[in-house]
């Protein structure tokens, strides 16, 4: 169950940068900030739950890896962030690192 918590925490980690992006528009400033705070809080709670069974260093690396890769993909797919082959290779290396940490645990 702890790995489920950790993966869910990583997916929630993607939400707060989206909220901060939303808050750049004056019309949705406060709702964007609220989205960011809610996702930060939920992500932190699920990371805390995961760390009851998973070592802190592994949990943090997986959490940030999922958040970084997911945020990159959301930025490219929905916000028009620039992408290149080198960036995709970098993200693939992050995903491979996260998978390796899971397999090594």
N, CA, C and O atoms as a printed pandas DataFrame, in Angstrom:
     atom_number atom_name residue_name chain_id  residue_number  x_coord  y_coord  z_coord
0              1         N          UNK        A               1    0.820   -1.195    0.000
1              2        CA          UNK        A               1    0.000    0.000    0.000
2              3         C          UNK        A               1    0.863    1.258    0.000
3              4         O          UNK        A               1    0.468    2.288   -0.547
4              5         N          UNK        A               2    2.048    1.172    0.617
5              6        CA          UNK        A               2    2.903    2.353    0.705
6              7         C          UNK        A               2    3.368    2.815   -0.676
7              8         O          UNK        A               2    3.531    4.015   -0.899
8              9         N          UNK        A               3    3.585    1.880   -1.609
9             10        CA          UNK        A               3    3.989    2.292   -2.956
10            11         C          UNK        A               3    2.834    2.959   -3.689
11            12         O          UNK        A               3    3.052    3.870   -4.488
12            13         N          UNK        A               4    1.614    2.521   -3.428
13            14        CA          UNK        A               4    0.451    3.209   -3.985
14            15         C          UNK        A               4    0.410    4.644   -3.468
15            16         O          UNK        A               4    0.220    5.584   -4.239
16            17         N          UNK        A               5    0.591    4.807   -2.149
17            18        CA          UNK        A               5    0.607    6.150   -1.567
18            19         C          UNK        A               5    1.676    7.014   -2.222
19            20         O          UNK        A               5    1.445    8.183   -2.531
20            21         N          UNK        A               6    2.841    6.426   -2.428
21            22        CA          UNK        A               6    3.953    7.188   -2.996
22            23         C          UNK        A               6    3.684    7.603   -4.441
23            24         O          UNK        A               6    3.932    8.746   -4.823
24            25         N          UNK        A               7    3.181    6.678   -5.227
25            26        CA          UNK        A               7    2.876    7.020   -6.627
26            27         C          UNK        A               7    1.769    8.069   -6.677
27            28         O          UNK        A               7    1.839    9.006   -7.472
28            29         N          UNK        A               8    0.757    7.918   -5.841
29            30        CA          UNK        A               8   -0.327    8.894   -5.793
30            31         C          UNK        A               8    0.198   10.259   -5.351
31            32         O          UNK        A               8   -0.207   11.287   -5.892
32            33         N          UNK        A               9    1.096   10.268   -4.372
33            34        CA          UNK        A               9    1.703   11.524   -3.924
34            35         C          UNK        A               9    2.469   12.183   -5.070
35            36         O          UNK        A               9    2.397   13.399   -5.249
36            37         N          UNK        A              10    3.198   11.388   -5.841
37            38        CA          UNK        A              10    3.929   11.931   -6.985
38            39         C          UNK        A              10    3.007   12.512   -8.034
39            40         O          UNK        A              10    3.301   13.559   -8.611
40            41         N          UNK        A              11    1.888   11.840   -8.287
41            42        CA          UNK        A              11    0.916   12.368   -9.257
42            43         C          UNK        A              11    0.285   13.659   -8.741
43            44         O          UNK        A              11    0.063   14.594   -9.510
44            45         N          UNK        A              12   -0.001   13.711   -7.448
45            46        CA          UNK        A              12   -0.529   14.943   -6.865
46            47         C          UNK        A              12    0.495   16.076   -6.933
47            48         O          UNK        A              12    0.127   17.248   -7.021
48            49         N          UNK        A              13    1.757   15.728   -6.894
49            50        CA          UNK        A              13    2.834   16.712   -6.967
50            51         C          UNK        A              13    2.769   17.499   -8.284
51            52         O          UNK        A              13    3.239   18.635   -8.350
52            53         N          UNK        A              14    2.199   16.909   -9.307
53            54        CA          UNK        A              14    2.055   17.581  -10.597
54            55         C          UNK        A              14    1.040   18.728  -10.501
55            56         O          UNK        A              14    1.123   19.691  -11.263
56            57         N          UNK        A              15    0.100   18.630   -9.585
57            58        CA          UNK        A              15   -0.982   19.609   -9.499
58            59         C          UNK        A              15   -0.581   20.988   -9.036
59            60         O          UNK        A              15   -1.152   21.980   -9.489
60            61         N          UNK        A              16    0.395   21.076   -8.137
61            62        CA          UNK        A              16    0.669   22.414   -7.620
62            63         C          UNK        A              16    1.373   23.324   -8.618
63            64         O          UNK        A              16    1.081   24.520   -8.614
64            65         N          UNK        A              17    2.282   22.848   -9.476
65            66        CA          UNK        A              17    2.794   23.765  -10.498
66            67         C          UNK        A              17    1.707   24.209  -11.487
67            68         O          UNK        A              17    1.756   25.317  -12.021
68            69         N          UNK        A              18    0.729   23.329  -11.722
69            70        CA          UNK        A              18   -0.394   23.722  -12.575
70            71         C          UNK        A              18   -1.169   24.850  -11.907
71            72         O          UNK        A              18   -1.539   25.827  -12.559
72            73         N          UNK        A              19   -1.414   24.715  -10.612
73            74        CA          UNK        A              19   -2.088   25.789   -9.873
74            75         C          UNK        A              19   -1.319   27.098   -9.934
75            76         O          UNK        A              19   -1.908   28.165  -10.109
76            77         N          UNK        A              20    0.005   27.014   -9.787
77            78        CA          UNK        A              20    0.804   28.244   -9.878
78            79         C          UNK        A              20    0.739   28.846  -11.281
79            80         O          UNK        A              20    0.720   30.067  -11.437
80            81         N          UNK        A              21    0.705   27.989  -12.295
81            82        CA          UNK        A              21    0.569   28.466  -13.674
82            83         C          UNK        A              21   -0.796   29.151  -13.857
83            84         O          UNK        A              21   -0.889   30.208  -14.480
84            85         N          UNK        A              22   -1.843   28.538  -13.308
85            86        CA          UNK        A              22   -3.181   29.131  -13.381
86            87         C          UNK        A              22   -3.213   30.498  -12.707
87            88         O          UNK        A              22   -3.914   31.401  -13.164
88            89         N          UNK        A              23   -2.468   30.652  -11.636
89            90        CA          UNK        A              23   -2.515   31.895  -10.857
90            91         C          UNK        A              23   -1.841   33.066  -11.570
91            92         O          UNK        A              23   -1.946   34.205  -11.116
92            93         N          UNK        A              24   -1.157   32.803  -12.670
93            94        CA          UNK        A              24   -0.535   33.896  -13.421
94            95         C          UNK        A              24   -1.569   34.742  -14.147
95            96         O          UNK        A              24   -1.309   35.899  -14.477
96            97         N          UNK        A              25   -2.741   34.169  -14.396
97            98        CA          UNK        A              25   -3.836   34.913  -15.011
98            99         C          UNK        A              25   -4.576   35.650  -13.897
99           100         O          UNK        A              25   -5.071   35.011  -12.969
100          101         N          UNK        A              26   -4.666   36.993  -13.967
101          102        CA          UNK        A              26   -5.329   37.738  -12.883
102          103         C          UNK        A              26   -6.762   37.259  -12.605
103          104         O          UNK        A              26   -7.233   37.358  -11.472
104          105         N          UNK        A              27   -7.447   36.749  -13.613
105          106        CA          UNK        A              27   -8.828   36.299  -13.415
106          107         C          UNK        A              27   -8.903   35.033  -12.561
107          108         O          UNK        A              27   -9.920   34.781  -11.915
108          109         N          UNK        A              28   -7.843   34.244  -12.555
109          110        CA          UNK        A              28   -7.864   33.002  -11.774
110          111         C          UNK        A              28   -6.740   32.954  -10.747
111          112         O          UNK        A              28   -6.306   31.877  -10.338
112          113         N          UNK        A              29   -6.273   34.124  -10.337
113          114        CA          UNK        A              29   -5.157   34.179   -9.398
114          115         C          UNK        A              29   -5.431   33.398   -8.131
115          116         O          UNK        A              29   -4.648   32.520   -7.768
116          117         N          UNK        A              30   -6.531   33.699   -7.446
117          118        CA          UNK        A              30   -6.783   33.085   -6.143
118          119         C          UNK        A              30   -7.195   31.631   -6.268
119          120         O          UNK        A              30   -6.837   30.813   -5.421
120          121         N          UNK        A              31   -7.942   31.297   -7.306
121          122        CA          UNK        A              31   -8.299   29.885   -7.479
122          123         C          UNK        A              31   -7.057   29.065   -7.826
123          124         O          UNK        A              31   -6.934   27.920   -7.391
124          125         N          UNK        A              32   -6.145   29.631   -8.595
125          126        CA          UNK        A              32   -4.893   28.945   -8.906
126          127         C          UNK        A              32   -4.047   28.718   -7.666
127          128         O          UNK        A              32   -3.474   27.643   -7.485
128          129         N          UNK        A              33   -3.971   29.725   -6.817
129          130        CA          UNK        A              33   -3.215   29.583   -5.568
130          131         C          UNK        A              33   -3.863   28.523   -4.680
131          132         O          UNK        A              33   -3.171   27.719   -4.056
132          133         N          UNK        A              34   -5.195   28.528   -4.627
133          134        CA          UNK        A              34   -5.902   27.523   -3.839
134          135         C          UNK        A              34   -5.634   26.115   -4.378
135          136         O          UNK        A              34   -5.404   25.190   -3.599
136          137         N          UNK        A              35   -5.661   25.948   -5.691
137          138        CA          UNK        A              35   -5.352   24.653   -6.302
138          139         C          UNK        A              35   -3.946   24.216   -5.900
139          140         O          UNK        A              35   -3.735   23.066   -5.515
140          141         N          UNK        A              36   -2.986   25.136   -5.989
141          142        CA          UNK        A              36   -1.600   24.806   -5.637
142          143         C          UNK        A              36   -1.491   24.360   -4.179
143          144         O          UNK        A              36   -0.843   23.356   -3.887
144          145         N          UNK        A              37   -2.111   25.087   -3.280
145          146        CA          UNK        A              37   -2.019   24.764   -1.851
146          147         C          UNK        A              37   -2.687   23.418   -1.551
147          148         O          UNK        A              37   -2.156   22.625   -0.773
148          149         N          UNK        A              38   -3.834   23.158   -2.156
149          150        CA          UNK        A              38   -4.527   21.888   -1.923
150          151         C          UNK        A              38   -3.672   20.722   -2.424
151          152         O          UNK        A              38   -3.518   19.717   -1.729
152          153         N          UNK        A              39   -3.115   20.859   -3.636
153          154        CA          UNK        A              39   -2.289   19.771   -4.165
154          155         C          UNK        A              39   -1.005   19.598   -3.364
155          156         O          UNK        A              39   -0.568   18.468   -3.148
156          157         N          UNK        A              40   -0.391   20.692   -2.918
157          158        CA          UNK        A              40    0.807   20.579   -2.071
158          159         C          UNK        A              40    0.481   19.803   -0.795
159          160         O          UNK        A              40    1.215   18.903   -0.388
160          161         N          UNK        A              41   -0.629   20.174   -0.184
161          162        CA          UNK        A              41   -1.013   19.538    1.075
162          163         C          UNK        A              41   -1.297   18.049    0.888
163          164         O          UNK        A              41   -0.781   17.214    1.631
164          165         N          UNK        A              42   -2.114   17.726   -0.103
165          166        CA          UNK        A              42   -2.446   16.320   -0.338
166          167         C          UNK        A              42   -1.212   15.504   -0.721
167          168         O          UNK        A              42   -1.044   14.373   -0.265
168          169         N          UNK        A              43   -0.362   16.074   -1.548
169          170        CA          UNK        A              43    0.864   15.387   -1.942
170          171         C          UNK        A              43    1.739   15.108   -0.723
171          172         O          UNK        A              43    2.287   14.015   -0.577
172          173         N          UNK        A              44    1.862   16.092    0.135
173          174        CA          UNK        A              44    2.658   15.925    1.351
174          175         C          UNK        A              44    2.091   14.875    2.285
175          176         O          UNK        A              44    2.846   14.111    2.886
176          177         N          UNK        A              45    0.776   14.824    2.416
177          178        CA          UNK        A              45    0.134   13.828    3.280
178          179         C          UNK        A              45    0.415   12.420    2.763
179          180         O          UNK        A              45    0.759   11.525    3.535
180          181         N          UNK        A              46    0.266   12.229    1.449
181          182        CA          UNK        A              46    0.497   10.896    0.904
182          183         C          UNK        A              46    1.980   10.525    0.921
183          184         O          UNK        A              46    2.311    9.348    1.062
184          185         N          UNK        A              47    2.873   11.497    0.781
185          186        CA          UNK        A              47    4.298   11.214    0.942
186          187         C          UNK        A              47    4.577   10.777    2.371
187          188         O          UNK        A              47    5.333    9.833    2.601
188          189         N          UNK        A              48    3.976   11.454    3.315
189          190        CA          UNK        A              48    4.137   11.097    4.728
190          191         C          UNK        A              48    3.651    9.668    4.983
191          192         O          UNK        A              48    4.313    8.898    5.678
192          193         N          UNK        A              49    2.492    9.320    4.418
193          194        CA          UNK        A              49    1.977    7.955    4.576
194          195         C          UNK        A              49    2.933    6.928    3.971
195          196         O          UNK        A              49    3.163    5.870    4.557
196          197         N          UNK        A              50    3.481    7.235    2.819
197          198        CA          UNK        A              50    4.405    6.313    2.147
198          199         C          UNK        A              50    5.682    6.114    2.957
199          200         O          UNK        A              50    6.233    5.014    2.993
200          201         N          UNK        A              51    6.148    7.173    3.603
201          202        CA          UNK        A              51    7.417    7.097    4.331
202          203         C          UNK        A              51    7.314    6.271    5.606
203          204         O          UNK        A              51    8.324    6.035    6.268
204          205         N          UNK        A              52    6.131    5.836    5.955
205          206        CA          UNK        A              52    6.025    4.941    7.108
206          207         C          UNK        A              52    6.651    3.586    6.801
207          208         O          UNK        A              52    7.098    2.890    7.713
208          209         N          UNK        A              53    6.688    3.203    5.515
209          210        CA          UNK        A              53    7.243    1.915    5.107
210          211         C          UNK        A              53    8.435    2.030    4.159
211          212         O          UNK        A              53    9.274    1.130    4.104
212          213         N          UNK        A              54    8.511    3.114    3.425
213          214        CA          UNK        A              54    9.569    3.287    2.418
214          215         C          UNK        A              54   10.612    4.244    2.981
215          216         O          UNK        A              54   10.249    5.284    3.530
216          217         N          UNK        A              55   11.895    3.924    2.862
217          218        CA          UNK        A              55   12.928    4.823    3.375
218          219         C          UNK        A              55   12.802    6.237    2.778
219          220         O          UNK        A              55   12.433    6.413    1.617
220          221         N          UNK        A              56   13.113    7.211    3.597
221          222        CA          UNK        A              56   12.934    8.613    3.225
222          223         C          UNK        A              56   13.618    8.968    1.911
223          224         O          UNK        A              56   12.999    9.601    1.055
224          225         N          UNK        A              57   14.866    8.582    1.727
225          226        CA          UNK        A              57   15.603    8.950    0.515
226          227         C          UNK        A              57   14.988    8.366   -0.741
227          228         O          UNK        A              57   14.916    9.039   -1.770
228          229         N          UNK        A              58   14.543    7.120   -0.668
229          230        CA          UNK        A              58   13.892    6.469   -1.807
230          231         C          UNK        A              58   12.558    7.159   -2.083
231          232         O          UNK        A              58   12.251    7.489   -3.229
232          233         N          UNK        A              59   11.773    7.375   -1.041
233          234        CA          UNK        A              59   10.456    7.993   -1.206
234          235         C          UNK        A              59   10.587    9.387   -1.824
235          236         O          UNK        A              59    9.844    9.740   -2.740
236          237         N          UNK        A              60   11.520   10.159   -1.325
237          238        CA          UNK        A              60   11.673   11.522   -1.843
238          239         C          UNK        A              60   12.126   11.515   -3.303
239          240         O          UNK        A              60   11.627   12.301   -4.108
240          241         N          UNK        A              61   13.055   10.643   -3.645
241          242        CA          UNK        A              61   13.541   10.576   -5.022
242          243         C          UNK        A              61   12.429   10.161   -5.982
243          244         O          UNK        A              61   12.296   10.736   -7.062
244          245         N          UNK        A              62   11.642    9.179   -5.600
245          246        CA          UNK        A              62   10.536    8.729   -6.452
246          247         C          UNK        A              62    9.483    9.820   -6.563
247          248         O          UNK        A              62    8.989   10.093   -7.657
248          249         N          UNK        A              63    9.135   10.440   -5.457
249          250        CA          UNK        A              63    8.129   11.513   -5.412
250          251         C          UNK        A              63    8.512   12.665   -6.333
251          252         O          UNK        A              63    7.707   13.117   -7.147
252          253         N          UNK        A              64    9.739   13.131   -6.195
253          254        CA          UNK        A              64   10.162   14.251   -7.036
254          255         C          UNK        A              64   10.319   13.832   -8.490
255          256         O          UNK        A              64   10.062   14.626   -9.395
256          257         N          UNK        A              65   10.739   12.588   -8.724
257          258        CA          UNK        A              65   10.874   12.112  -10.103
258          259         C          UNK        A              65    9.542   12.073  -10.831
259          260         O          UNK        A              65    9.428   12.530  -11.968
260          261         N          UNK        A              66    8.534   11.521  -10.163
261          262        CA          UNK        A              66    7.200   11.483  -10.763
262          263         C          UNK        A              66    6.692   12.903  -10.988
263          264         O          UNK        A              66    6.140   13.210  -12.044
264          265         N          UNK        A              67    6.878   13.754  -10.004
265          266        CA          UNK        A              67    6.428   15.144  -10.139
266          267         C          UNK        A              67    7.134   15.877  -11.258
267          268         O          UNK        A              67    6.497   16.605  -12.020
268          269         N          UNK        A              68    8.439   15.698  -11.371
269          270        CA          UNK        A              68    9.204   16.394  -12.410
270          271         C          UNK        A              68    8.831   15.903  -13.803
271          272         O          UNK        A              68    8.596   16.705  -14.706
272          273         N          UNK        A              69    8.779   14.590  -13.976
273          274        CA          UNK        A              69    8.444   14.040  -15.290
274          275         C          UNK        A              69    7.011   14.397  -15.676
275          276         O          UNK        A              69    6.746   14.785  -16.814
276          277         N          UNK        A              70    6.100   14.266  -14.733
277          278        CA          UNK        A              70    4.707   14.587  -15.011
278          279         C          UNK        A              70    4.487   16.055  -15.316
279          280         O          UNK        A              70    3.734   16.397  -16.228
280          281         N          UNK        A              71    5.138   16.919  -14.563
281          282        CA          UNK        A              71    4.999   18.356  -14.806
282          283         C          UNK        A              71    5.580   18.737  -16.159
283          284         O          UNK        A              71    5.023   19.581  -16.861
284          285         N          UNK        A              72    6.696   18.120  -16.526
285          286        CA          UNK        A              72    7.275   18.363  -17.847
286          287         C          UNK        A              72    6.274   17.990  -18.936
287          288         O          UNK        A              72    6.055   18.756  -19.874
288          289         N          UNK        A              73    5.672   16.817  -18.810
289          290        CA          UNK        A              73    4.737   16.351  -19.842
290          291         C          UNK        A              73    3.491   17.237  -19.915
291          292         O          UNK        A              73    3.020   17.546  -21.010
292          293         N          UNK        A              74    2.956   17.646  -18.776
293          294        CA          UNK        A              74    1.802   18.546  -18.776
294          295         C          UNK        A              74    2.172   19.876  -19.433
295          296         O          UNK        A              74    1.395   20.429  -20.212
296          297         N          UNK        A              75    3.350   20.378  -19.118
297          298        CA          UNK        A              75    3.797   21.633  -19.719
298          299         C          UNK        A              75    3.893   21.546  -21.234
299          300         O          UNK        A              75    3.477   22.462  -21.944
300          301         N          UNK        A              76    4.436   20.452  -21.721
301          302        CA          UNK        A              76    4.584   20.264  -23.167
302          303         C          UNK        A              76    3.222   20.073  -23.830
303          304         O          UNK        A              76    2.926   20.695  -24.850
304          305         N          UNK        A              77    2.396   19.208  -23.242
305          306        CA          UNK        A              77    1.129   18.841  -23.877
306          307         C          UNK        A              77    0.048   19.925  -23.778
307          308         O          UNK        A              77   -0.745   20.087  -24.705
308          309         N          UNK        A              78    0.008   20.664  -22.670
309          310        CA          UNK        A              78   -1.097   21.591  -22.450
310          311         C          UNK        A              78   -0.708   23.065  -22.427
311          312         O          UNK        A              78   -1.561   23.930  -22.622
312          313         N          UNK        A              79    0.555   23.358  -22.192
313          314        CA          UNK        A              79    0.964   24.758  -22.077
314          315         C          UNK        A              79    1.952   25.188  -23.149
315          316         O          UNK        A              79    2.437   26.319  -23.121
316          317         N          UNK        A              80    2.255   24.319  -24.079
317          318        CA          UNK        A              80    3.134   24.683  -25.177
318          319         C          UNK        A              80    4.582   24.892  -24.782
319          320         O          UNK        A              80    5.310   25.609  -25.469
320          321         N          UNK        A              81    5.017   24.279  -23.683
321          322        CA          UNK        A              81    6.419   24.394  -23.283
322          323         C          UNK        A              81    7.301   23.743  -24.357
323          324         O          UNK        A              81    6.913   22.744  -24.961
324          325         N          UNK        A              82    8.476   24.308  -24.588
325          326        CA          UNK        A              82    9.355   23.740  -25.616
326          327         C          UNK        A              82    9.894   22.369  -25.208
327          328         O          UNK        A              82   10.181   22.121  -24.037
328          329         N          UNK        A              83   10.023   21.497  -26.189
329          330        CA          UNK        A              83   10.563   20.163  -25.950
330          331         C          UNK        A              83   11.576   19.844  -27.042
331          332         O          UNK        A              83   11.522   20.388  -28.145
332          333         N          UNK        A              84   12.482   18.965  -26.712
333          334        CA          UNK        A              84   13.490   18.520  -27.672
334          335         C          UNK        A              84   13.809   17.063  -27.365
335          336         O          UNK        A              84   13.419   16.530  -26.327
336          337         N          UNK        A              85   14.511   16.445  -28.272
337          338        CA          UNK        A              85   14.907   15.054  -28.050
338          339         C          UNK        A              85   15.720   14.934  -26.763
339          340         O          UNK        A              85   15.524   13.998  -25.988
340          341         N          UNK        A              86   16.620   15.869  -26.538
341          342        CA          UNK        A              86   17.451   15.821  -25.329
342          343         C          UNK        A              86   16.593   15.908  -24.062
343          344         O          UNK        A              86   16.880   15.234  -23.072
344          345         N          UNK        A              87   15.550   16.729  -24.091
345          346        CA          UNK        A              87   14.676   16.839  -22.915
346          347         C          UNK        A              87   13.906   15.541  -22.693
347          348         O          UNK        A              87   13.745   15.102  -21.554
348          349         N          UNK        A              88   13.430   14.924  -23.775
349          350        CA          UNK        A              88   12.728   13.648  -23.638
350          351         C          UNK        A              88   13.663   12.562  -23.120
351          352         O          UNK        A              88   13.249   11.723  -22.320
352          353         N          UNK        A              89   14.904   12.567  -23.560
353          354        CA          UNK        A              89   15.880   11.594  -23.056
354          355         C          UNK        A              89   16.106   11.823  -21.561
355          356         O          UNK        A              89   16.178   10.869  -20.786
356          357         N          UNK        A              90   16.217   13.078  -21.164
357          358        CA          UNK        A              90   16.388   13.386  -19.747
358          359         C          UNK        A              90   15.222   12.896  -18.909
359          360         O          UNK        A              90   15.421   12.332  -17.833
360          361         N          UNK        A              91   14.010   13.106  -19.395
361          362        CA          UNK        A              91   12.825   12.641  -18.673
362          363         C          UNK        A              91   12.804   11.110  -18.629
363          364         O          UNK        A              91   12.440   10.519  -17.612
364          365         N          UNK        A              92   13.194   10.476  -19.734
365          366        CA          UNK        A              92   13.256    9.006  -19.762
366          367         C          UNK        A              92   14.265    8.493  -18.730
367          368         O          UNK        A              92   14.034    7.463  -18.096
368          369         N          UNK        A              93   15.366    9.197  -18.562
369          370        CA          UNK        A              93   16.354    8.802  -17.553
370          371         C          UNK        A              93   15.786    8.942  -16.142
371          372         O          UNK        A              93   16.055    8.107  -15.278
372          373         N          UNK        A              94   15.001    9.995  -15.906
373          374        CA          UNK        A              94   14.361   10.163  -14.600
374          375         C          UNK        A              94   13.405    8.999  -14.344
375          376         O          UNK        A              94   13.418    8.407  -13.265
376          377         N          UNK        A              95   12.577    8.673  -15.333
377          378        CA          UNK        A              95   11.626    7.562  -15.194
378          379         C          UNK        A              95   12.378    6.250  -14.968
379          380         O          UNK        A              95   11.974    5.440  -14.134
380          381         N          UNK        A              96   13.460    6.040  -15.702
381          382        CA          UNK        A              96   14.261    4.826  -15.516
382          383         C          UNK        A              96   14.856    4.780  -14.111
383          384         O          UNK        A              96   14.911    3.716  -13.494
384          385         N          UNK        A              97   15.294    5.909  -13.615
385          386        CA          UNK        A              97   15.828    5.967  -12.256
386          387         C          UNK        A              97   14.776    5.634  -11.217
387          388         O          UNK        A              97   15.045    4.901  -10.266
388          389         N          UNK        A              98   13.573    6.172  -11.397
389          390        CA          UNK        A              98   12.476    5.873  -10.472
390          391         C          UNK        A              98   12.142    4.378  -10.522
391          392         O          UNK        A              98   11.957    3.751   -9.479
392          393         N          UNK        A              99   12.066    3.811  -11.719
393          394        CA          UNK        A              99   11.776    2.378  -11.855
394          395         C          UNK        A              99   12.871    1.544  -11.196
395          396         O          UNK        A              99   12.580    0.539  -10.548
396          397         N          UNK        A             100   14.111    1.949  -11.355
397          398        CA          UNK        A             100   15.228    1.227  -10.738
398          399         C          UNK        A             100   15.125    1.276   -9.224
399          400         O          UNK        A             100   15.364    0.268   -8.560
400          401         N          UNK        A             101   14.774    2.429   -8.662
401          402        CA          UNK        A             101   14.619    2.537   -7.214
402          403         C          UNK        A             101   13.506    1.611   -6.718
403          404         O          UNK        A             101   13.637    0.979   -5.670
404          405         N          UNK        A             102   12.426    1.538   -7.469
405          406        CA          UNK        A             102   11.321    0.651   -7.080
406          407         C          UNK        A             102   11.770   -0.811   -7.127
407          408         O          UNK        A             102   11.501   -1.578   -6.203
408          409         N          UNK        A             103   12.454   -1.190   -8.204
409          410        CA          UNK        A             103   12.907   -2.574   -8.340
410          411         C          UNK        A             103   13.961   -2.938   -7.305
411          412         O          UNK        A             103   14.027   -4.086   -6.863
412          413         N          UNK        A             104   14.778   -1.980   -6.918
413          414        CA          UNK        A             104   15.846   -2.244   -5.951
414          415         C          UNK        A             104   15.314   -2.308   -4.520
415          416         O          UNK        A             104   15.987   -2.833   -3.632
416          417         N          UNK        A             105   14.142   -1.792   -4.296
417          418        CA          UNK        A             105   13.585   -1.769   -2.944
418          419         C          UNK        A             105   13.052   -3.104   -2.621
419          420         O          UNK        A             105   12.532   -3.312   -1.525
